Amino acid sequence: MDPRTSAQDVMRCDLCETAVVQMHCDTCLVNLCKACVGEHILTDESKDHKVVKFQARKSTPIYPGCTFHYKEQCEMFCKQCDIPVCLSCLASEQHLGHELSKVLQVVGEKKDMITKERNELNDTIYPTYQDIASDVQNRISQLEKEYGDLTTAITKHGEDGHREIDKLKSSRQSHSIFTKIHSGKIKSEELSKLFGALSSSSLTSDKHGYSIKTTQKSPEAGSSSPVKQLLDEPETVNTIDTRHRNLWNVVCLIDEEIWTSGTDNTMNLFSISQGSLLKSIKTKSGNEPSYIAVTKSGDLVYTDYLHITENRNQDICVSDDGAKAVVVVNQAGKLRFKYTGHTPAQQIQPFSPRGISTDSQGHILTADYDNHCVHIIDQHGQFLRYIHCGLNHPRGLCTDTFDNLFVAQLFNKQVRKIKYLK
C-alpha cells in the first residue's frame, strides 16, 4: 500500500524500510523483518541483542547499568544501601551480609505501593479534603455575612454617637450661661467604654483537625532575616551516634533536639548537646519511614520514598534521585529551574541528590550521596559551594533556626552538626 495515497500503512522494517515488521530487538528498540535480523546484530556486536517476535516486544527486562562497573547490569537490589547492584558488586565485600532482592521484585513492590497510595488518595484523602474545602468555604461565607452585619452595626453605632454629640452641643449653645469645656487628650480606654470594642475572630474545626485564626504579627515577625555570609571552611560542631541499622534522615524538632530515622521501623529523638536518646517511636505499619518531617506545631510526620521542602520564598524544592536533579517549582507548580550538579565539580560519580533542606537565606542544600558532600545553591539555582567535612554517604538533611546544618550519614549511623554561615 502506497503511504502517499493512503491514510494507513503497515509497519515497515527500520533497516530496509520496505519489508513488513516481523521481529523486534528489545535491546535497541528496533523493528526488523526476518531478513534484516542478522545485519542488525552485526552492526554492533558489543551488545547482547534480544531479538523476539514483534508481538512479544518489550518482554525482555532492561536492567539499569551499574555506576561502579562498566557495562555491567544491575539485576539485584541492596535494601540496606538502597541501590541496585550487579554481580561484580555482590562479589565485593561492600554488600556482605546485606539483604538483597531482585530488581524486578523491588519494581513490582514499588508499583503496588504506588497503586495502593493512589487508591487511598482517590478514595479517602481527596474526598476528605474536598469536605474540608467545602466546610472552609461555608465558614468564610458565614464570616463575610457576620463581618457585613458587624460593619453595619458599627456604622449605626457611630451615627447614634454623632447624634448624641450634636444634641449636647445644641443644648449647651442654647443656655444663657455657657459651660466651660477644658481641652485635653481623649484616651482610647475611655472611647472603648463609651462605644465598645471589637474582638478578633477565629475559625476552628475539630472534625478535620484544621484551624484558621486572625492574628496580628509583631514587627519582628514581618522583618526579613539578617544577611549571613558563607564560611570559608565549614566546620563540624558536634557528632551524634544514633541507634539505627543504617541512618537515612534527620530533622530538627527544636534547636536542642532532633528526630532521626533509618532502615528500620523506628524513629528516635535525641538531645543534640548530650547525644542521649530521649524517645523512640515505631511506625504503625511496621515499615521503614523513608522520609520524616516536623510540622510548625511540633508534630512528627513520616512518609514513603520522597525528599521535599519549601523555601522561604514559598518555592517547592524536590530532590529527585531518579532524575539526578533538584527540581524547584513555584506555588502554582510552574517549573522555576532544575539543578543537575556543578560541572567543574570535584566529583567522581554522577550527581546523586538525596536529602534536601533550606535556610533563612533562601539557600537550597542537598546531600550528594555518591560524592560524599553537600551542594549549596541559591534560590535561583546558582551553585555556591560544597560542604565536605569528612562526610560519608550523606542522606538526610535539615537546618535549625540558627542555620546550623544537620547531616544524617547512612553507614556510620552518625548525625553531624555543621556550621557553614558566619
C-alpha positions as CSV (number, residue, x, y, z in Angstrom):
1,M,0.0,0.0,0.0
2,D,1.4,3.4,-1.0
3,P,1.7,5.7,2.0
4,R,1.4,8.7,-0.2
5,T,-2.1,7.7,-1.4
6,S,-3.4,6.0,1.7
7,A,-4.2,7.2,5.2
8,Q,-2.9,3.9,6.7
9,D,0.1,1.6,6.1
10,V,1.5,-1.5,7.7
11,M,4.6,-1.1,9.9
12,R,7.9,-1.4,7.9
13,C,11.3,-2.7,8.9
14,D,13.5,0.1,10.4
15,L,16.5,-1.2,8.4
16,C,15.3,-1.8,4.9
17,E,12.2,0.3,5.2
18,T,10.3,-1.9,2.8
19,A,9.5,-5.3,4.3
20,V,6.8,-5.8,6.9
21,V,7.9,-5.9,10.5
22,Q,8.1,-9.4,11.9
23,M,10.8,-9.2,14.7
24,H,11.8,-6.7,17.4
25,C,15.1,-6.0,19.2
26,D,14.3,-5.4,22.8
27,T,17.9,-4.2,23.4
28,C,17.9,-1.5,20.8
29,L,14.1,-1.0,20.5
30,V,14.3,-1.5,16.7
31,N,11.6,-3.1,14.5
32,L,13.0,-5.7,12.0
33,C,12.0,-8.1,9.3
34,K,13.4,-11.6,9.4
35,A,15.9,-10.9,6.6
36,C,17.4,-7.9,8.4
37,V,17.9,-9.6,11.8
38,G,21.4,-10.8,11.0
39,E,22.5,-7.5,9.6
40,H,21.3,-5.7,12.7
41,I,23.2,-7.9,15.1
42,L,26.4,-7.5,13.1
43,T,26.2,-3.7,13.2
44,D,27.0,-3.7,16.9
45,E,28.4,-7.0,18.2
46,S,29.3,-5.5,21.6
47,K,25.6,-5.6,22.6
48,D,23.7,-8.6,23.7
49,H,20.8,-8.3,21.3
50,K,17.5,-9.7,22.5
51,V,15.5,-10.3,19.3
52,V,12.0,-11.5,19.8
53,K,8.8,-11.7,17.7
54,F,7.2,-8.4,17.2
55,Q,4.1,-9.4,19.2
56,A,6.4,-10.2,22.2
57,R,8.3,-6.9,22.1
58,K,9.3,-5.3,25.4
59,S,9.2,-8.7,27.1
60,T,12.9,-8.6,27.9
61,P,13.5,-6.5,31.0
62,I,16.0,-3.6,30.6
63,Y,18.1,-3.5,33.8
64,P,19.9,-0.3,35.0
65,G,23.6,0.0,34.3
66,C,26.0,-0.2,37.2
67,T,27.6,3.1,38.2
68,F,30.7,1.3,39.5
69,H,31.4,-1.4,36.9
70,Y,31.4,-0.6,33.2
71,K,28.8,-2.4,31.0
72,E,27.5,-4.5,34.0
73,Q,23.8,-4.6,34.5
74,C,22.2,-4.5,37.9
75,E,19.7,-7.4,38.3
76,M,19.7,-7.2,42.2
77,F,18.9,-4.5,44.7
78,C,20.6,-3.9,48.1
79,K,18.0,-2.9,50.6
80,Q,20.5,-1.6,53.2
81,C,22.3,0.6,50.7
82,D,19.1,1.4,48.8
83,I,20.8,1.0,45.4
84,P,20.7,-1.5,42.5
85,V,23.8,-3.8,42.3
86,C,25.5,-6.0,39.7
87,L,27.2,-9.4,40.1
88,S,30.6,-7.6,40.5
89,C,29.2,-5.5,43.3
90,L,27.9,-8.6,45.1
91,A,31.4,-10.2,44.7
92,S,32.9,-7.4,46.7
93,E,32.7,-7.1,50.5
94,Q,30.8,-3.8,50.4
95,H,27.4,-5.6,50.5
96,L,28.4,-8.6,52.6
97,G,25.5,-9.7,54.8
98,H,23.1,-7.2,53.3
99,E,19.5,-8.1,52.5
100,L,19.1,-8.4,48.7
101,S,16.1,-8.6,46.3
102,K,15.7,-8.9,42.6
103,V,15.3,-5.5,40.9
104,L,12.1,-6.7,39.2
105,Q,10.7,-7.7,42.5
106,V,11.5,-4.3,44.0
107,V,10.0,-2.5,41.0
108,G,6.8,-4.6,41.4
109,E,6.6,-3.8,45.1
110,K,7.0,-0.1,44.3
111,K,4.3,-0.3,41.7
112,D,2.0,-2.0,44.1
113,M,2.7,0.6,46.8
114,I,2.1,3.5,44.3
115,T,-1.2,1.9,43.3
116,K,-2.2,1.5,46.9
117,E,-1.3,5.1,47.7
118,R,-3.1,6.4,44.6
119,N,-6.3,4.4,45.6
120,E,-6.0,5.8,49.1
121,L,-5.6,9.3,47.7
122,N,-8.6,9.0,45.4
123,D,-10.9,7.1,47.8
124,T,-10.0,8.7,51.2
125,I,-7.7,11.7,51.2
126,Y,-9.1,13.6,48.3
127,P,-12.8,13.3,49.3
128,T,-11.8,14.3,52.9
129,Y,-10.1,17.5,51.8
130,Q,-13.0,18.2,49.4
131,D,-15.2,18.2,52.5
132,I,-12.7,20.4,54.3
133,A,-12.6,22.9,51.4
134,S,-16.4,23.0,51.3
135,D,-16.6,23.5,55.1
136,V,-14.0,26.3,55.0
137,Q,-15.8,28.0,52.1
138,N,-19.1,27.8,54.0
139,R,-17.4,29.2,57.1
140,I,-15.8,32.0,55.0
141,S,-19.3,32.9,53.6
142,Q,-20.7,32.9,57.2
143,L,-17.8,35.1,58.4
144,E,-18.3,37.5,55.5
145,K,-22.0,37.8,56.4
146,E,-21.1,38.4,60.1
147,Y,-18.5,40.9,59.0
148,G,-21.1,42.8,57.0
149,D,-23.6,42.8,59.9
150,L,-20.8,44.0,62.2
151,T,-19.8,46.8,59.8
152,T,-23.5,47.9,59.6
153,A,-23.8,47.8,63.4
154,I,-20.6,49.9,63.8
155,T,-21.8,52.4,61.3
156,K,-25.1,52.7,63.0
157,H,-23.4,53.0,66.4
158,G,-21.2,55.8,65.1
159,E,-24.2,57.7,63.7
160,D,-26.0,57.4,67.0
161,G,-22.9,58.7,68.8
162,H,-22.7,61.7,66.4
163,R,-26.4,62.5,67.0
164,E,-25.9,62.5,70.8
165,I,-22.9,64.8,70.5
166,D,-24.8,67.1,68.2
167,K,-27.7,67.2,70.8
168,L,-25.3,68.0,73.6
169,K,-23.6,70.8,71.5
170,S,-27.0,72.3,70.6
171,S,-28.1,72.1,74.2
172,R,-25.0,73.9,75.5
173,Q,-25.2,76.6,72.9
174,S,-28.8,77.4,73.8
175,H,-28.1,78.0,77.5
176,S,-27.6,81.7,78.6
177,I,-24.7,80.6,80.7
178,F,-22.1,78.6,78.7
179,T,-20.4,75.7,80.4
180,K,-16.5,75.8,80.3
181,I,-15.0,72.9,78.2
182,H,-11.4,72.1,79.0
183,S,-9.2,70.8,76.1
184,G,-7.3,67.6,76.6
185,K,-6.5,64.2,75.0
186,I,-9.1,61.5,74.9
187,K,-7.8,58.1,76.0
188,S,-8.6,55.0,73.9
189,E,-9.8,53.3,77.1
190,E,-12.5,56.0,77.6
191,L,-13.6,55.6,73.9
192,S,-13.9,51.9,74.4
193,K,-16.1,52.3,77.5
194,L,-18.3,54.7,75.5
195,F,-18.5,53.0,72.1
196,G,-17.4,49.4,72.9
197,A,-14.6,47.3,71.4
198,L,-14.1,44.6,68.8
199,S,-12.5,41.2,69.5
200,S,-10.5,39.1,66.9
201,S,-12.4,36.2,65.3
202,S,-11.3,32.7,64.7
203,L,-12.4,29.6,62.7
204,T,-11.7,26.2,64.0
205,S,-12.9,22.6,63.2
206,D,-12.2,19.6,65.4
207,K,-13.8,17.4,62.8
208,H,-11.0,17.7,60.3
209,G,-8.3,19.0,62.6
210,Y,-7.6,22.4,61.0
211,S,-7.8,25.9,62.2
212,I,-7.9,29.5,60.8
213,K,-7.2,32.3,63.2
214,T,-6.9,36.1,62.8
215,T,-3.6,37.1,64.4
216,Q,-1.5,40.3,64.2
217,K,2.2,39.7,63.6
218,S,4.7,41.6,65.6
219,P,7.1,43.9,63.7
220,E,9.9,41.4,64.3
221,A,7.9,38.6,62.7
222,G,7.4,40.5,59.5
223,S,11.0,41.6,59.2
224,S,13.4,39.8,56.9
225,S,16.2,37.6,58.1
226,P,19.6,39.2,58.5
227,V,22.1,38.5,55.7
228,K,24.7,35.9,56.6
229,Q,27.8,35.1,54.6
230,L,29.1,31.6,53.9
231,L,32.2,30.5,55.9
232,D,35.4,29.9,54.0
233,E,35.7,26.5,55.6
234,P,32.6,24.8,57.1
235,E,33.3,23.1,60.4
236,T,31.8,20.2,62.3
237,V,30.3,21.4,65.6
238,N,29.0,18.1,67.0
239,T,28.6,14.4,66.1
240,I,25.7,12.3,67.4
241,D,25.7,8.4,67.3
242,T,22.3,7.0,66.5
243,R,20.7,3.6,67.1
244,H,19.7,2.8,63.5
245,R,20.7,-0.1,61.4
246,N,21.5,2.4,58.6
247,L,20.8,6.1,59.0
248,W,18.5,7.8,56.5
249,N,17.0,11.1,57.7
250,V,17.4,13.8,60.3
251,V,15.0,16.7,61.1
252,C,15.1,19.4,63.9
253,L,12.3,19.4,66.5
254,I,13.7,22.4,68.4
255,D,17.2,23.8,68.5
256,E,18.2,21.3,71.1
257,E,16.5,18.1,69.8
258,I,16.5,16.1,66.5
259,W,14.4,13.2,65.2
260,T,16.2,10.5,63.1
261,S,15.1,7.5,61.0
262,G,16.8,4.8,59.1
263,T,16.3,1.3,57.5
264,D,14.2,0.1,60.4
265,N,10.7,0.9,61.6
266,T,11.9,3.1,64.5
267,M,12.2,6.9,64.8
268,N,14.4,8.2,67.5
269,L,14.5,11.6,69.4
270,F,18.0,12.7,70.5
271,S,19.4,15.6,72.6
272,I,21.8,17.5,70.5
273,S,24.1,18.7,73.3
274,Q,24.2,15.5,75.2
275,G,23.7,13.0,72.3
276,S,21.4,11.0,74.5
277,L,18.3,9.1,73.3
278,L,15.1,10.8,74.6
279,K,12.3,8.8,72.9
280,S,11.7,6.1,70.3
281,I,8.6,5.6,68.2
282,K,7.8,2.7,65.9
283,T,5.7,3.0,62.7
284,K,2.2,1.5,63.0
285,S,2.6,-0.3,59.7
286,G,6.0,-1.8,60.7
287,N,7.6,-0.5,57.5
288,E,10.6,1.8,57.5
289,P,9.9,5.6,57.3
290,S,11.6,6.8,54.2
291,Y,11.2,10.5,55.0
292,I,10.4,12.4,58.2
293,A,9.4,16.0,58.9
294,V,8.2,18.2,61.8
295,T,5.2,20.5,61.4
296,K,5.1,24.0,62.7
297,S,3.2,22.8,65.8
298,G,5.9,20.3,66.6
299,D,4.2,17.1,65.3
300,L,6.3,14.4,63.7
301,V,5.1,13.1,60.4
302,Y,6.6,10.4,58.1
303,T,6.1,9.3,54.5
304,D,7.4,7.0,51.8
305,Y,10.3,7.5,49.4
306,L,10.2,11.3,48.8
307,H,12.6,14.2,49.6
308,I,10.8,17.6,49.5
309,T,10.9,21.0,51.3
310,E,9.7,24.6,51.0
311,N,12.0,27.6,50.6
312,R,11.4,30.9,52.3
313,N,10.0,32.4,49.1
314,Q,7.5,29.5,49.1
315,D,9.1,27.6,46.2
316,I,8.7,23.8,46.4
317,C,12.1,22.1,46.2
318,V,12.3,18.4,45.4
319,S,15.4,16.2,45.4
320,D,14.8,13.6,42.6
321,D,17.5,10.9,42.7
322,G,16.0,9.1,39.8
323,A,16.3,12.2,37.6
324,K,19.7,13.1,39.2
325,A,18.4,16.6,39.7
326,V,17.0,19.1,42.2
327,V,13.7,20.4,40.8
328,V,12.2,23.7,42.0
329,V,8.7,24.9,41.2
330,N,6.7,27.9,42.4
331,Q,3.4,27.9,44.3
332,A,1.5,27.5,41.1
333,G,3.5,24.4,40.2
334,K,5.4,26.1,37.3
335,L,9.0,25.0,36.9
336,R,11.5,27.6,38.0
337,F,14.7,25.7,37.4
338,K,16.3,22.2,37.5
339,Y,19.8,21.8,39.1
340,T,21.8,18.8,37.9
341,G,25.1,19.3,39.7
342,H,28.0,21.6,39.3
343,T,30.1,20.9,36.1
344,P,33.6,21.8,37.4
345,A,32.9,19.7,40.5
346,Q,35.3,17.5,42.3
347,Q,33.1,14.6,41.6
348,I,33.9,11.0,40.9
349,Q,30.3,9.7,40.5
350,P,27.3,11.3,38.8
351,F,25.3,13.8,40.9
352,S,23.1,11.7,43.3
353,P,20.8,14.0,45.3
354,R,19.0,12.7,48.4
355,G,18.1,14.8,51.4
356,I,17.2,18.4,50.9
357,S,16.7,21.5,53.1
358,T,16.7,25.3,53.1
359,D,17.9,28.0,55.4
360,S,17.0,31.6,56.4
361,Q,19.0,33.0,53.4
362,G,16.9,31.1,50.9
363,H,19.8,28.7,50.1
364,I,18.9,25.2,49.0
365,L,21.1,22.4,50.4
366,T,21.1,18.9,49.0
367,A,23.0,15.8,50.0
368,D,25.1,14.3,47.2
369,Y,25.1,10.7,48.3
370,D,27.7,9.1,46.0
371,N,30.1,12.0,46.2
372,H,30.1,12.4,50.0
373,C,29.3,16.1,50.1
374,V,26.5,18.7,50.3
375,H,25.8,21.1,47.5
376,I,24.7,24.7,48.3
377,I,22.8,26.6,45.6
378,D,20.9,29.9,45.9
379,Q,17.2,30.4,45.4
380,H,17.7,30.9,41.6
381,G,19.6,27.6,41.1
382,Q,23.2,29.0,41.0
383,F,25.9,26.8,42.6
384,L,27.6,28.5,45.6
385,R,29.9,25.9,47.2
386,Y,30.4,22.3,48.5
387,I,30.4,21.1,52.1
388,H,32.7,18.1,52.6
389,C,33.8,18.0,56.3
390,G,34.7,14.3,56.0
391,L,31.1,13.2,55.2
392,N,30.4,9.6,54.4
393,H,27.3,8.8,52.3
394,P,25.2,11.8,53.5
395,R,21.5,11.1,53.1
396,G,19.2,13.2,55.2
397,L,19.5,17.0,55.8
398,C,17.9,19.6,58.0
399,T,18.7,23.1,59.4
400,D,17.7,24.7,62.7
401,T,16.7,28.3,63.4
402,F,20.3,29.3,63.7
403,D,21.2,27.9,60.3
404,N,23.2,25.0,61.6
405,L,23.2,22.1,59.2
406,F,22.5,18.5,60.5
407,V,23.6,15.7,58.1
408,A,22.5,12.0,58.5
409,Q,25.2,9.6,57.3
410,L,23.9,6.2,56.1
411,F,26.6,3.7,57.1
412,N,28.3,5.1,60.2
413,K,24.9,5.9,61.7
414,Q,26.1,9.4,62.8
415,V,24.4,12.8,62.6
416,R,26.9,15.7,62.1
417,K,26.1,19.3,63.2
418,I,28.0,21.6,60.8
419,K,28.4,25.4,60.9
420,Y,28.6,26.9,57.4
421,L,27.4,30.5,57.8
422,K,29.2,33.3,59.6
